[in-house]
């Protein structure tokens, strides 16, 4: 079981960034980006030899395909 603290990267209701709206600063965004749980876990698993770049790419492509199917 894994639990991740997450952060909203984009606007609430669309695919665009919202930093220009002033809800949060670039500094806040950058702090959270540095803590991205997906990137951190990918680096840990890769560093331990448990995940290859090809496997991660497959997982990402599969997740993207599932999202696209759900949206369709």
Secondary structure per residue as TSV (DSSP state, phi and psi in degrees):
chain	resnum	aa	ss	phi	psi
A	1	X	-	360.0	133.3
A	2	X	-	-129.5	138.0
A	3	X	-	-120.7	133.9
A	4	X	-	-122.9	134.4
A	5	X	-	-80.9	125.5
A	6	X	-	-117.6	172.9
A	7	X	-	-145.2	142.4
A	8	X	-	-79.1	115.7
A	9	X	-	-81.4	-31.2
A	10	X	S	-121.0	177.5
A	11	X	-	-59.3	162.8
A	12	X	T	-64.8	-34.7
A	13	X	T	-129.7	40.0
A	14	X	S	-180.0	-179.4
A	15	X	S	-92.7	12.0
A	16	X	S	-105.2	161.4
A	17	X	-	-72.6	160.4
A	18	X	-	-131.9	17.0
A	19	X	G	-60.0	-32.5
A	20	X	G	-65.8	-17.2
A	21	X	G	-81.1	-12.6
A	22	X	T	82.8	11.4
A	23	X	S	-69.1	-28.6
A	24	X	S	-151.7	160.7
A	25	X	-	-93.2	163.2
A	26	X	H	-61.4	-36.6
A	27	X	H	-63.0	-43.5
A	28	X	H	-61.7	-47.3
A	29	X	H	-57.5	-45.7
A	30	X	H	-64.0	-37.8
A	31	X	H	-61.7	-44.4
A	32	X	H	-69.9	-37.2
A	33	X	H	-60.6	-37.0
A	34	X	H	-67.4	-20.8
A	35	X	T	-100.8	13.6
A	36	X	-	-51.8	114.7
A	37	X	H	-66.1	-31.2
A	38	X	H	-67.1	-47.7
A	39	X	H	-63.2	-43.4
A	40	X	H	-62.4	-45.4
A	41	X	H	-67.0	-38.2
A	42	X	H	-59.7	-46.0
A	43	X	H	-63.7	-41.4
A	44	X	H	-63.6	-49.5
A	45	X	H	-64.8	-40.3
A	46	X	H	-65.3	-43.7
A	47	X	H	-62.7	-30.4
A	48	X	T	-88.0	2.4
A	49	X	T	74.9	19.1
A	50	X	S	-99.3	-7.9
A	51	X	-	-148.4	126.3
A	52	X	-	-93.5	164.1
A	53	X	H	-61.3	-37.4
A	54	X	H	-64.9	-41.2
A	55	X	H	-64.6	-43.0
A	56	X	H	-62.7	-40.9
A	57	X	H	-61.6	-40.3
A	58	X	H	-64.7	-43.8
A	59	X	H	-60.7	-43.8
A	60	X	H	-64.7	-44.8
A	61	X	H	-62.9	-40.0
A	62	X	H	-64.1	-45.0
A	63	X	H	-62.9	-43.4
A	64	X	H	-60.7	-41.8
A	65	X	H	-64.6	-40.3
A	66	X	H	-64.3	-39.8
A	67	X	H	-64.2	-46.6
A	68	X	H	-60.4	-41.5
A	69	X	H	-62.8	-41.9
A	70	X	H	-64.9	-39.1
A	71	X	H	-68.8	-35.3
A	72	X	-	-67.8	360.0
